[in-house]
Amino acid sequence: KLGSLGHRNATRCGIWLAEMLKTREQHKEAANVLLHISNQ
């Protein structure tokens, strides 16, 4: 039981990490777009 619980937590942590990286990439893209617009 304890092993399966740890596995589920690891999966959730992995999903959370993936979401964090995804939003960070989106923020980077948004910043690049804003820079591009302000430079014009």
Biopython code that builds the backbone (N, CA, C, O; Angstrom):
import numpy as np
from Bio.PDB.StructureBuilder import StructureBuilder

atoms = [
    (1, "LYS", "N", (0.837, -1.200, 0.000)),
    (1, "LYS", "CA", (0.000, 0.000, 0.000)),
    (1, "LYS", "C", (0.876, 1.256, 0.000)),
    (1, "LYS", "O", (0.623, 2.210, -0.735)),
    (2, "LEU", "N", (1.915, 1.228, 0.847)),
    (2, "LEU", "CA", (2.767, 2.409, 0.935)),
    (2, "LEU", "C", (3.479, 2.666, -0.391)),
    (2, "LEU", "O", (3.664, 3.814, -0.797)),
    (3, "GLY", "N", (3.877, 1.580, -1.063)),
    (3, "GLY", "CA", (4.588, 1.735, -2.334)),
    (3, "GLY", "C", (3.718, 2.388, -3.391)),
    (3, "GLY", "O", (4.171, 3.266, -4.125)),
    (4, "SER", "N", (2.442, 1.950, -3.468)),
    (4, "SER", "CA", (1.550, 2.506, -4.485)),
    (4, "SER", "C", (1.267, 3.980, -4.199)),
    (4, "SER", "O", (1.132, 4.789, -5.117)),
    (5, "LEU", "N", (1.181, 4.315, -2.914)),
    (5, "LEU", "CA", (0.935, 5.707, -2.546)),
    (5, "LEU", "C", (2.110, 6.580, -2.985)),
    (5, "LEU", "O", (1.917, 7.676, -3.510)),
    (6, "GLY", "N", (3.329, 6.082, -2.764)),
    (6, "GLY", "CA", (4.511, 6.829, -3.178)),
    (6, "GLY", "C", (4.550, 7.003, -4.683)),
    (6, "GLY", "O", (4.938, 8.056, -5.187)),
    (7, "HIS", "N", (4.143, 5.956, -5.400)),
    (7, "HIS", "CA", (4.143, 6.022, -6.868)),
    (7, "HIS", "C", (3.142, 7.071, -7.336)),
    (7, "HIS", "O", (3.417, 7.827, -8.267)),
    (8, "ARG", "N", (1.975, 7.115, -6.685)),
    (8, "ARG", "CA", (0.952, 8.082, -7.081)),
    (8, "ARG", "C", (1.448, 9.508, -6.811)),
    (8, "ARG", "O", (1.228, 10.413, -7.617)),
    (9, "ASN", "N", (2.114, 9.694, -5.677)),
    (9, "ASN", "CA", (2.653, 11.013, -5.357)),
    (9, "ASN", "C", (3.714, 11.424, -6.370)),
    (9, "ASN", "O", (3.772, 12.584, -6.778)),
    (10, "ALA", "N", (4.554, 10.470, -6.775)),
    (10, "ALA", "CA", (5.603, 10.765, -7.749)),
    (10, "ALA", "C", (4.982, 11.162, -9.080)),
    (10, "ALA", "O", (5.468, 12.069, -9.755)),
    (11, "THR", "N", (3.897, 10.474, -9.456)),
    (11, "THR", "CA", (3.230, 10.799, -10.718)),
    (11, "THR", "C", (2.653, 12.204, -10.651)),
    (11, "THR", "O", (2.790, 12.986, -11.592)),
    (12, "ARG", "N", (2.004, 12.519, -9.531)),
    (12, "ARG", "CA", (1.411, 13.847, -9.379)),
    (12, "ARG", "C", (2.499, 14.917, -9.417)),
    (12, "ARG", "O", (2.323, 15.974, -10.023)),
    (13, "CYS", "N", (3.624, 14.629, -8.762)),
    (13, "CYS", "CA", (4.738, 15.575, -8.751)),
    (13, "CYS", "C", (5.263, 15.773, -10.167)),
    (13, "CYS", "O", (5.596, 16.891, -10.558)),
    (14, "GLY", "N", (5.338, 14.683, -10.938)),
    (14, "GLY", "CA", (5.814, 14.781, -12.316)),
    (14, "GLY", "C", (4.878, 15.623, -13.158)),
    (14, "GLY", "O", (5.320, 16.443, -13.963)),
    (15, "ILE", "N", (3.572, 15.418, -12.969)),
    (15, "ILE", "CA", (2.586, 16.209, -13.720)),
    (15, "ILE", "C", (2.724, 17.680, -13.345)),
    (15, "ILE", "O", (2.682, 18.555, -14.210)),
    (16, "TRP", "N", (2.890, 17.952, -12.034)),
    (16, "TRP", "CA", (3.031, 19.323, -11.561)),
    (16, "TRP", "C", (4.275, 19.978, -12.165)),
    (16, "TRP", "O", (4.246, 21.133, -12.589)),
    (17, "LEU", "N", (5.373, 19.208, -12.194)),
    (17, "LEU", "CA", (6.610, 19.730, -12.782)),
    (17, "LEU", "C", (6.409, 20.046, -14.257)),
    (17, "LEU", "O", (6.873, 21.077, -14.745)),
    (18, "ALA", "N", (5.714, 19.152, -14.968)),
    (18, "ALA", "CA", (5.460, 19.371, -16.391)),
    (18, "ALA", "C", (4.629, 20.636, -16.587)),
    (18, "ALA", "O", (4.891, 21.420, -17.499)),
    (19, "GLU", "N", (3.628, 20.833, -15.731)),
    (19, "GLU", "CA", (2.792, 22.031, -15.837)),
    (19, "GLU", "C", (3.626, 23.285, -15.581)),
    (19, "GLU", "O", (3.483, 24.286, -16.285)),
    (20, "MET", "N", (4.498, 23.228, -14.569)),
    (20, "MET", "CA", (5.347, 24.379, -14.258)),
    (20, "MET", "C", (6.224, 24.732, -15.450)),
    (20, "MET", "O", (6.340, 25.902, -15.813)),
    (21, "LEU", "N", (6.842, 23.720, -16.062)),
    (21, "LEU", "CA", (7.713, 23.964, -17.209)),
    (21, "LEU", "C", (6.911, 24.521, -18.374)),
    (21, "LEU", "O", (7.379, 25.403, -19.093)),
    (22, "LYS", "N", (5.692, 24.000, -18.560)),
    (22, "LYS", "CA", (4.854, 24.460, -19.659)),
    (22, "LYS", "C", (4.522, 25.944, -19.491)),
    (22, "LYS", "O", (4.643, 26.720, -20.438)),
    (23, "THR", "N", (4.104, 26.336, -18.280)),
    (23, "THR", "CA", (3.736, 27.726, -18.059)),
    (23, "THR", "C", (4.963, 28.626, -18.178)),
    (23, "THR", "O", (4.857, 29.761, -18.642)),
    (24, "ARG", "N", (6.139, 28.119, -17.757)),
    (24, "ARG", "CA", (7.350, 28.924, -17.865)),
    (24, "ARG", "C", (7.686, 29.176, -19.328)),
    (24, "ARG", "O", (8.100, 30.276, -19.691)),
    (25, "GLU", "N", (7.507, 28.152, -20.175)),
    (25, "GLU", "CA", (7.747, 28.315, -21.613)),
    (25, "GLU", "C", (6.772, 29.330, -22.188)),
    (25, "GLU", "O", (7.157, 30.159, -23.013)),
    (26, "GLN", "N", (5.513, 29.276, -21.761)),
    (26, "GLN", "CA", (4.504, 30.206, -22.254)),
    (26, "GLN", "C", (4.844, 31.629, -21.830)),
    (26, "GLN", "O", (4.676, 32.566, -22.609)),
    (27, "HIS", "N", (5.323, 31.795, -20.594)),
    (27, "HIS", "CA", (5.705, 33.120, -20.122)),
    (27, "HIS", "C", (6.858, 33.666, -20.957)),
    (27, "HIS", "O", (6.888, 34.849, -21.296)),
    (28, "LYS", "N", (7.816, 32.780, -21.289)),
    (28, "LYS", "CA", (8.963, 33.186, -22.102)),
    (28, "LYS", "C", (8.485, 33.657, -23.472)),
    (28, "LYS", "O", (8.932, 34.687, -23.976)),
    (29, "GLU", "N", (7.569, 32.891, -24.071)),
    (29, "GLU", "CA", (7.046, 33.249, -25.385)),
    (29, "GLU", "C", (6.299, 34.574, -25.312)),
    (29, "GLU", "O", (6.457, 35.426, -26.186)),
    (30, "ALA", "N", (5.487, 34.751, -24.275)),
    (30, "ALA", "CA", (4.731, 35.991, -24.116)),
    (30, "ALA", "C", (5.680, 37.178, -23.967)),
    (30, "ALA", "O", (5.437, 38.243, -24.535)),
    (31, "ALA", "N", (6.763, 36.999, -23.205)),
    (31, "ALA", "CA", (7.739, 38.070, -23.020)),
    (31, "ALA", "C", (8.393, 38.420, -24.349)),
    (31, "ALA", "O", (8.604, 39.596, -24.646)),
    (32, "ASN", "N", (8.718, 37.406, -25.154)),
    (32, "ASN", "CA", (9.328, 37.659, -26.458)),
    (32, "ASN", "C", (8.376, 38.428, -27.359)),
    (32, "ASN", "O", (8.793, 39.335, -28.079)),
    (33, "VAL", "N", (7.098, 38.070, -27.323)),
    (33, "VAL", "CA", (6.099, 38.760, -28.145)),
    (33, "VAL", "C", (5.981, 40.211, -27.701)),
    (33, "VAL", "O", (5.928, 41.118, -28.533)),
    (34, "LEU", "N", (5.940, 40.432, -26.381)),
    (34, "LEU", "CA", (5.826, 41.797, -25.869)),
    (34, "LEU", "C", (7.042, 42.623, -26.270)),
    (34, "LEU", "O", (6.901, 43.781, -26.663)),
    (35, "LEU", "N", (8.236, 42.039, -26.175)),
    (35, "LEU", "CA", (9.448, 42.744, -26.576)),
    (35, "LEU", "C", (9.380, 43.093, -28.055)),
    (35, "LEU", "O", (9.731, 44.204, -28.453)),
    (36, "HIS", "N", (8.932, 42.151, -28.862)),
    (36, "HIS", "CA", (8.840, 42.355, -30.306)),
    (36, "HIS", "C", (7.872, 43.496, -30.611)),
    (36, "HIS", "O", (8.151, 44.333, -31.469)),
    (37, "ILE", "N", (6.728, 43.533, -29.908)),
    (37, "ILE", "CA", (5.728, 44.579, -30.146)),
    (37, "ILE", "C", (6.278, 45.937, -29.714)),
    (37, "ILE", "O", (6.113, 46.927, -30.426)),
    (38, "SER", "N", (6.933, 45.988, -28.549)),
    (38, "SER", "CA", (7.424, 47.268, -28.039)),
    (38, "SER", "C", (8.588, 47.796, -28.872)),
    (38, "SER", "O", (8.851, 48.998, -28.871)),
    (39, "ASN", "N", (9.290, 46.907, -29.586)),
    (39, "ASN", "CA", (10.410, 47.355, -30.416)),
    (39, "ASN", "C", (9.947, 47.959, -31.732)),
    (39, "ASN", "O", (10.698, 48.685, -32.384)),
    (40, "GLN", "N", (8.716, 47.663, -32.124)),
    (40, "GLN", "CA", (8.235, 48.181, -33.402)),
    (40, "GLN", "C", (7.791, 49.620, -33.288)),
    (40, "GLN", "O", (7.357, 50.213, -34.276)),
]
sb = StructureBuilder()
sb.init_structure("model")
sb.init_model(0)
sb.init_chain("A")
sb.init_seg("    ")
for serial, (resi, resn, name, xyz) in enumerate(atoms, 1):
    if name == "N":
        sb.init_residue(resn, " ", resi, " ")
    sb.init_atom(name, np.array(xyz, "f"), 0.0, 1.0, " ", f" {name:<3s}", serial, name[0])
structure = sb.get_structure()
